[in-house]
Amino acid sequence: MKAGMSLDDPSSKRQAYRAKKQEDRQEMKHVKIDTQNTANKVDLPRKRFYRQRAHSNPFSDHQLEYPLSPGDMEWKLLYPAFYDESTGLMTKQVTIADIGCGFGGLLVDLSPQFPDKLILGMEIRVQVTNYVEDRIIALRANNAETSAYQNISVLRGNAMKFLPNFFHKAQLEKMFFCFPDPHFKQRKHKARIITNTLLSEYAYVLKEGGVVYTITDVEDLHNWMKKHLEEHPLFERLSSQWEEQDACVQIMRNATEEGKKVARKQGDKFIACFKRLPTPTII
Ligand SMILES: C[S@@+](CC[C@H](N)C(=O)[O-])C[C@H]1O[C@@H](n2cnc3c(N)ncnc32)[C@H](O)[C@@H]1O
């Protein structure tokens, strides 16, 4: 705690809470959960201690850590239960990405739906990423006997800059863009997470037949995302019948914190899903 602060001061309470959580996080973040030890219950993190400005500029030079190439990424630190010590290799690779995962609601709900898939949230804001890490630590520790939530993890990253550093070509099966920042003003549109150039990068890391999921409560942003995806030669819109039968669409509608906020206000939710088309052969 900083000198001159008292514990009655809400900001010092937050500092103390964060410092304690930071300590626990360092200790437990990369730990392989002992499935026999079900005694170590961990409190779920409290969101109010992780408040941060609503927006982080994706063009700023944040101090971000990222691997030089996907082969350099130490995934065993994020998914220790999927690391085979005898071979020194991961038994699975990440195939589902939640881009701008916020407080992690989608990750938590997707986890039991896809127990055999590794799911990664990428989030640019530090405190929000810390919250999700602490949430996953608590869920793993509190469900040690079933080994639940071992398949989800989060990392702090700028998805608009470094995706190909993390993922090989055609590695991903699904990418979620749930309630992305709308950047309403025209001069800010270039900061939107779906643009022509970025779509080519997303197409690179997605496998053929993979799916881009989008949902927003802002109609203008929905039209923008739809237009850019429709115009891109490597994506094709999936039908509303397809959306109706897809389990992820149902989860995405209700799981995320933003989605819940919109539901409370009885706002609209606009959904559009697109399939990654085969890359044409150049003759
Ligand atoms: C409006 S919130 C939605 C969060 C979550 N998907 C949900 O539905 O509750 C958008 C999130 O995207 C994150 N974000 C914005 N730009 C990003 C970027 N370039 N890379 C990673 N995360 C980003 C923001 O920090 C924020 O948490």
The ligand as a Tripos MOL2 file, in Angstrom:
@<TRIPOS>MOLECULE
LIG
   27    29     1     0     0
SMALL
NO_CHARGES

@<TRIPOS>ATOM
      1 C1        -17.3780   -3.6460  -25.1940 C.3       1 LIG1
      2 S1        -16.2370   -4.7730  -24.5720 S.3       1 LIG1
      3 C2        -16.9840   -6.3710  -24.8470 C.3       1 LIG1
      4 C3        -16.4010   -7.4380  -23.9600 C.3       1 LIG1
      5 C4        -16.9640   -8.8400  -24.1350 C.3       1 LIG1
      6 N1        -16.6880   -9.3620  -25.4470 N.3       1 LIG1
      7 C5        -18.4400   -8.8550  -23.8440 C.2       1 LIG1
      8 O1        -19.2170   -9.0740  -24.7770 O.co2     1 LIG1
      9 O2        -18.8150   -8.6680  -22.6750 O.co2     1 LIG1
     10 C6        -14.9370   -4.7980  -25.8110 C.3       1 LIG1
     11 C7        -13.6660   -5.3790  -25.2300 C.3       1 LIG1
     12 O3        -12.6910   -5.5040  -26.2620 O.3       1 LIG1
     13 C8        -11.4320   -5.1350  -25.7260 C.3       1 LIG1
     14 N2        -10.5780   -4.7360  -26.8780 N.ar      1 LIG1
     15 C9        -10.7250   -3.6380  -27.6480 C.ar      1 LIG1
     16 N3         -9.7870   -3.6100  -28.6230 N.ar      1 LIG1
     17 C10        -9.0310   -4.7270  -28.4470 C.ar      1 LIG1
     18 C11        -7.9020   -5.2480  -29.1320 C.ar      1 LIG1
     19 N4         -7.3790   -4.6130  -30.1780 N.pl3     1 LIG1
     20 N5         -7.3740   -6.4110  -28.7090 N.ar      1 LIG1
     21 C12        -7.9050   -7.0640  -27.6420 C.ar      1 LIG1
     22 N6         -8.9710   -6.6040  -26.9530 N.ar      1 LIG1
     23 C13        -9.5360   -5.4540  -27.3460 C.ar      1 LIG1
     24 C14       -11.7640   -4.0030  -24.7820 C.3       1 LIG1
     25 O4        -10.7490   -3.7530  -23.8290 O.3       1 LIG1
     26 C15       -13.0640   -4.5040  -24.1560 C.3       1 LIG1
     27 O5        -12.8400   -5.2680  -22.9960 O.3       1 LIG1
@<TRIPOS>BOND
     1     1     2 1
     2     2     3 1
     3     2    10 1
     4     3     4 1
     5     4     5 1
     6     5     6 1
     7     5     7 1
     8     7     8 2
     9     7     9 1
    10    10    11 1
    11    11    12 1
    12    11    26 1
    13    12    13 1
    14    13    14 1
    15    13    24 1
    16    14    15 ar
    17    14    23 ar
    18    15    16 ar
    19    16    17 ar
    20    17    18 ar
    21    17    23 ar
    22    18    19 1
    23    18    20 ar
    24    20    21 ar
    25    21    22 ar
    26    22    23 ar
    27    24    25 1
    28    24    26 1
    29    26    27 1
@<TRIPOS>SUBSTRUCTURE
     1 LIG1         1 GROUP 0 **** ****
